[in-house]
Amino acid sequence: MSKVLLIEDEWQLGQIVKDSLEMRGFEMLYAADGKEGLRLYQEHKPDVVVLDIMMPNMDGFTVTTEIRRLDKTTPIIFLTAKSQTTDVVKGFELGGNDYLKKPFSMDELIVRIKALLQRFKETPAVSPSAGADVIQIGQYVFNYTKQTLTRNNNTEFLSHREAEILRRLSENLNQVMERKTVLLDLWGDDSFFNARSMDVFITKLRRYLKDDPRVQIVNIRGVGYKLIF
């Protein structure tokens, strides 16, 4: 049984979501504010976190930041009444994995939760680079299985999507990695907001790799990206 932590300050909505997910077989934890939600996260280590952005005591962005300090992989879905692109992008930059705008249908939320749980729990059938778990990228050592990127004993822990994107770039070294293919594989569709989310992850990977000037992720306009070194 998958454990879901719901953090939502609208009590009525929180109860509806909690009851609906319990009826569909999920184990539910519920908090009405960010501080309580963070406490429940630390105590119970849920399989997925669903949280509102605008909350009293501690907002969803702050909760996400605190979770990502402890855990790089647990999926996080934002619930937001805001429609501005900047808020969506900020959520992804902080480590969020998906979002739903209010009002939303329970069926859609359940589909998103199940998709993230499957994606983060499944083991890839084929390891990167023809069976190699560890890939040399310039001065960096990329361990796909451990989701780490190391240079001179300094290690960066990657999120699931960061590791997946870097794996695909590595497998297609000096060749174009098609943007649409990655969006369909990792996000499920190639919508505008998902495309912006992917741009955020590419920017983060470039920042991780910046200390070796030979390593570059090049934007191939209208097609995708290419890793060169």
Summary of the structure (lengths in Angstrom):
residues: 229
radius of gyration: 18.2
end to end distance: 44.5
largest distance: 54.1
contacts: 708
relative contact order: 0.10
helix: 45%
strand: 23%
